Amino acid sequence: MTTDTTDIVDAERPARRSFLKGAGTAAALALTIGFEWAGPARRAFAAAATQAGGAFTPNAFLRIGTDDSVTVIAKHVELGQGAYTGIATIVAEELDADWAQVRVESAPADAKRYANLAFGTIQGTGGSSAMSNSWMQLRQAGAKGRAMLVSAAAAKWRVPAADLRTERGSVHHPASGRRATYGSLATAAAKLPVPDTVTLKDPKAFKLIGTQVPRVDAAAKSNGTAQFTIDVTFPGMLVALLQRPPQFGATVKSFDASATKAVPGVVDVVQVPRGVAVVGKSFWAAKQGRDALKVEWDDTHAEKRSSADIMNAYRRLAEQPGRPAHVAGDAPQAIEGAAKKISATYEFPYLAHAPMEPLDAVVKLTADSCEIWAGDQFQTVDQANAAHTAGLPPEKVSIHTLYAGGSFGRRANPGSDYIVEAVSIAKALGANGTPVKLQWTREDDIHGGLYRPMYFHKLEAGLDANGQLTGWHHHIVGQSILAGTPFSAMVKDGIDSTSVEGAANIAYAIPNVSVELTTTQTGVPVLWWRVVGSSHTAFAVEAFMDEVAHAAGQDPYTFRRNLLAHEPRMKAVLELAAERAGWSSTPLPAGKGRGIAVAEAFNTYVAQVAEVTVDKDGKVKVDRVVCAVDCGTPINPDIIAAQMQGGIGFGLGAVLYGAITLKDGRVEQNNFDGYHVLRMNAMPKVEVYIVPSGEAPTGVGEPGVAPVGPAVANAIFAATGKRFHALPFEGKSEA
């Protein structure tokens, strides 16, 4: 993977780099700062602050040790997206901390103290919300900590606090030259009341935000000391593998474990609600034991259709009226009376998340407690589901959130499948406190369901005699992610917002728009997948917009730009991507094509221009992607660029190769040989340009995925004159 450029366009703030240094052992005496919007919490902090040498309360985002270590408590999981570094940067900026002394710990599972402010009273990570929901909360936490340290120094030196300055983990008195490190002031500062209000920095004074500070997890992930769940081991720990039904909805009728129990190292075989678990002294013993297990399944209520059967049903449903998701003007009439009509359909398969670390969890269960180690993405939901499974109150369930080797949404599911499985196995073994690690294999992951739903899109548009877009009709057919889950309240008037986002809020100025949704029922379990609804809606909207532009005889970039005059941020990224790609100034030779697309997801705006080569056999190679992103205040340009690059690679793998297919209800893919993700040798050159902004930061973990598919599809058309209407491109004929 290469990148020519990572740039905050026109920004003058220089990037600063330093080596990550160990902060040393945490001292016993520490200053701990927390923040919550409610007034009672502030009063609680003030009372706790009077405790000699102690922390304010467990509701804390910052701890300063007497050894000068600065520990930031992260309420979000580090999935590889850079959340730990971004969170620490926000706190450290307002604190004026020395970055070399900053480290991060994961917060315990406690929604009252560590809720995601975008989710309500739920602790969890997702929706590219880690930075956006934490921005002001963490700035306040850092600023309050700094104010208290200054107050402690002022009292010690008997000078006005206004005469003091802070820099790189210390308080200075310029007039006398006195200096005190934060660690030396921690004990005194811990006795002071937490201020109700503080003045936050002027962004012009930022020293860390907007620079490429080193990632706080880089050293551990480079030297192998970073601990993922797959690394966790305890004395006497058992390893469990679960045999799940081969068809979704099937259940265990009976099983024969005689051959399994003869495998050396197999300890037990137990039936749990989701299948039959083989428990061994090692992974290999459990794996060999599971291979020998004989299970008879009851498929009475199982999904038995093939992918083709399901898609054919979707096509038929698209011919019938759907529920209105967005209506402006009279689209049917505008299209009917148009000088030119355009129509197209797009097909999207089921997609697996396929994180590099398959799902896993370690559970230590007793009669009155449950302790979990996992790369946990939905702590509140998982805590509740684990408690229900164990028969314990939620407060008796503790979760140690570890690094996770990817997720893309998979670890955040309403049923907490892998957590519940692990707890149910530990319970079936007697809840005797023996640590049990549930480990999914790659095949388990590919077969395991909770896929990005299959979708069918039907679009129609009308142009007037001057080539102006006058009508737009978009019908989406697919499965609801939210219905039947604790999040079903987000389904309004039969419309699952995750099915239509990116379509119902279409940004283009079209006078007559109609977006409809038909929600289907299948036995295949589904879940949000990186960039959720926009993973398919952005493709349909942007690929069809390209078709409409060509039907109007206009340049696809200019056509879009004219329709975005009222959307300055989206228009700006579109213009920036086109400019840096040489859209109008650098023609491509025969056999090459250039395509453009733009999308908004989670309040982040991304435009991409893809350049492709199509050889004489029709094989597509993506050569270059130019990406422009507006994510508000850029906290760390290096991480933003990395997430755009990662999103582009993730999205490319899906549109070029990705598909989960069913035959008689059984998943046909097993591992990365059948479920093909993007290989490094297929990764294009990527250039990332970041729009400078003073707006509050938005997310970057997902939005980079949305435009790349349609940009590539549009580039293929530019090179060949042919369009793809069914994904993935590989193995599909062009039309």
C-alpha positions, 0 to 999 in steps of 0.5 A: 500500500502506497500513498503519494500525499497526505496533506492538509490543503493550504494548512500552515501548521507543521507536522511534528514527530517524536519517538514514543517513550515509556511512561514508567510504572504508575505511581500510587498517588495520582490526580484523576480528572473526569467529566460529565455533562450533569451538574451532580457529577461535577459536585461529586468530582469536587467532593472526591477531589478533597480525598488526600492523595486519591483519585477524584472518582472512577468516572475519570478520563485522566490520571496523572501520576507522581512519576509524571505519567499521564494516563488517558482512560479511553471509553472507546475500543481500539480496533486499529482505527486510531481511537486511542491516539485521537482520544489521548491527543484531545486530552493532552492538547488541553492539558499541555501534556508531554506526548512522550509521557502519555499512555492510554488505558481502556475504561471499564464497562460502565455506561453511567460514566463512559457512555457514548454521548451519540448513543445515549446511555450506552457505552460502545464504539461505532458509527465513526463517533469516537472523536465526534462524541468525545470532542468537547467532553475530553477537551473539558477533562484536559482543560480542567486538569490543567487548571487544577495543576495551575491552581496547585502551583499558584498556591505553592508559589503564592503567585496569581494563577494568571501569571503561570504558563503550562508546557509539555507536562509542567507549570512555569512561572516566567517571572521567577523561572520556577518550574514544576512538573505535573507529577510533582503537583499531582498530590496537591492538585487532587485536593482541590475542587474541580472547576465548574467552567474552564476556558478552552484553547483557541484552536490557533494555539493547538500544538498536538491537534492537527499534527502527526503525533505518533500512535500510542499503540504503535510500539506495542503492536510493532514489538509484539507486546500488544495484547489481543484476545487471541493472545490471552492465556491463564493457568488452567485455561480451556479453549472451546470451539463451537459447532454451529448449524450449517444453515441459519435457523437450524438447531441441534437434533442430536449429537455423537461425541464418542470420537471427539472424546477420544481425541487427546486433550479434549476435556468435555463436549457440551450443548449450548443454545447456539450449537455443540461446544468442544472444550480442550486443553488447547486450540488444536485439541478442541479443533481436532475434537470438533472435526470428529464430532457428529451432529444431526441438525433439525432444519425445519425452520432453517433458511433453505433458499439460494442467493439467486432465489433471494435476489429474484424475490427482491427483483419482483418486490422492486416492481411493487410500491415501497414505503416512502422514505423521502418525497420532494415534489412529484418524481413520477410525474416529472419522470413521466413528462421528461424529455429523456428517461434513464433507468438502471438496477444494481445488485449487492450481495451479502458481505462478511466483515472478515476482521483479521482477528476472528471473534474470540472471548475469554470468560471466567464465570463463578456463581456470583461473578462473570469476568470477560476479556475481549476486544469489546465494541459494545460494552453495555450491550455485551454486559447485559447479554452476558449477565442474562446468560449467566443469570447474574445482575449486570453489575456482577459482569466486568469486561476488560476491553483489549485491543481488537484485530479489526471489526468493521461492525462485527463485534458490535451486535445486539445479540452479543453472539460471541460473548454469549456463546463464551458465557454459555459454554462456561456456564455449561461447564459448571461456572467453576471459575475456570477460564474458558477461551472461545475461539472462532476459526476463519471458517466460523467467521465466514459461515457465522452470519451477521452479514451486510444485507443483500440489496436490490436497487431500482432507479429512474431519472428524467432530464428536460430538453436542456439536460437538467435533472428534473426527477429522481426515483429510487427504490431500495429492497433489502433486509432490515438490520434494526428490526427485532433488535433493541435498536428497533426504535430507530425504525420509523414508519416502517423505514429502517434508517440504515437501509436508506441512509445515503439515498433518502438524504441525497445531497443533489439539488433535484426538484422532484425526488422519491425514495422508497424502501421495501423491507424483506424477511429472510433467515439470514442474520444481518448486521451493520458493515463498515459505512452501513447503508452507504456501503450500497446506497452511495454506489447506486446513487453515484453510479446512476448519477454518472449514467444520468450525466452521460445521458445529459451529454455532460461531464460527470464532474461538472454535472455533479458540481452544478447540483451541489451549489447549495452544499459547500462542504460536499462541493469543496471535496468534489472540487479538490479531488478533481483538481488534484487528480487532474480531472480536466487537465490530464487526459488518460491514454486508451485502455485507461479511465477515470471516474469520480464519486462523492458521498457524505457519511456520519457527517464526513464528506469524501470525494474520490477519483479512481484511475483504472486500466482495463486490459484486452481480456477485460481485467481491471486494475485500479492504479490510483485513487485521489481522495479528498476528505472534510472531517472537521477539525483534523485531529491527526492527519496521519491517522485520517490518511490511514483510515482513508487508505484502509477504507479504500482498500476495504471497499475495493475488495468488496466491489471487486471480489466480495460476496457471500453466496448461499446454496440451499441455505448453506454458505459456499465460502469457507476462508480467504480462498473463497471470500476474496479480500483485497491483496496488497499487490492490488492496492492502488496508489492513494493520495489523501487531501484533507480540507482544513476546517474549524468545525467539530471533528467527525469520523473517519473510520468508515466514510472512505469506503463509500465513494470508492466503488462507484468511482471505480465503476465509473472509471471502468465505464470511461475506459470501456464504455460498459457498466457494471450493475451487479456486484462484485465485478469479478465474474460478472458480465458488463452491460 
